[in-house]
Amino acid sequence: MDQFLNDLPKAELHLHLEGSLEPELMFALAERNGIALPYSAVDQLRQAYNFANLQEFLDLYYQGAAVLLTEQDFYDLTWAYVERCKAQNILHIEPFFDPQTHTDRGIPFATVISGISRALQQAETEYGISSGLIMCFLRHLSEDAAFETLQQAEPYLDQIIGIGLDSSEKGHPPAKFERVFAKVRNMGLLTVAHAGEEGPAQNVIDALDILKVDRIDHGVRAIDDPQLIKRLAEEKVALTVCPLSNTRLKVFDDMSQHNILQMLEQGVKVTVNSDDPAYFGGYLTENFIALEKGLGMTQEQAVELARNSFEYSFAKKERKEELFALLDRHCVAR
């Protein structure tokens, strides 16, 4: 089953590039850039990856991102993730990046996106991995700061497919960013938002009704509202669920408690993703394996989850048809 899940053609729709910064690369970049880390070794850093909640993780996440300074750093970060995708038969990716994490440190927006885009272009050329880059606003910062970031991004919108909203959900409801998301939609960009992870089901409703997003990131607390679950199923709103992240951040105490398959059986278009894999113990294949081990996920359910990842991606119609064909051939061959 592990091999089946690794070889299964799939897409990843919820991955923070800064969250794929493995300790080994963090130390290498720190050395290259003359930055002192508060850890003496990789193993010591990994031991810090025991989080009680989202905020504890975010504190370490932003600390780690400080080693990213040059275009080459952002290229190396992105290319390391691409190599993981190649090994796990991930054929389409829609990674997130957080420019404010870097521009607030004085790193030019151009430096960040140029390194990322160069790696994504190479991924398509060398490996045939298609992609769409999503720029996220940090919700713990102000809406005015988001407008400023959007202005910085305007010269590079040909390299960005959509806009997202991430960081601390508690105390920062979707309504805080209503005006900037309206502008983003008017600019023709697709939209997504983290909602219903640590926050309540109401945040999912507000992300749909106030921000009018095309897709919900996480969304697991939607299960608390039966009418919302019915709506998500009827309106075919996809949720980009991150199982290992949810257990590491104590949204669920154990994988056996996760509700992703329950939502799948209720008709919700859930997908599997790795979120911040360097910090949460696994990339996409490991998340699929965790669902098989913890919830008894079947091959049929795995295929349905993979199909959802293609169907509810932002890939063009022609690319989706290619991906569906590859998935169908894989299933027939098995």
Buried (B, 14 or more C-beta within 10 A) or exposed (E): EEEBBBBBBBBBBBBBBBBBBBBEBBBBBBEBEEBEBEBEEEEEBBEBBEBEEBBBBBEBBBBBBBBBBBBBBBBBBBBBBBEBBBEBBBBBBBBBBBBBBBBBEEBEBEBBBBBBBBBBEBBEEEBEBBBBBBBBBBBBBBBEBBBBBBEBBEEBBEBBBBBBBBBBBBEBBBBBBBEBBBEBBEEEBBBBBBBBBBBBBBBBBBBBEBBBBBBBBBBBBBBBBEEBBEBBBEEEBBBBBBBBBBBBBEBBEEBEEBBBBBBBEBEBBBBBBBBBBBBBBBBBBBBBBBBBEBBEBEBEBBBBBBBBBBBBBBBEEEBBEBBBEBBEEBBEEE
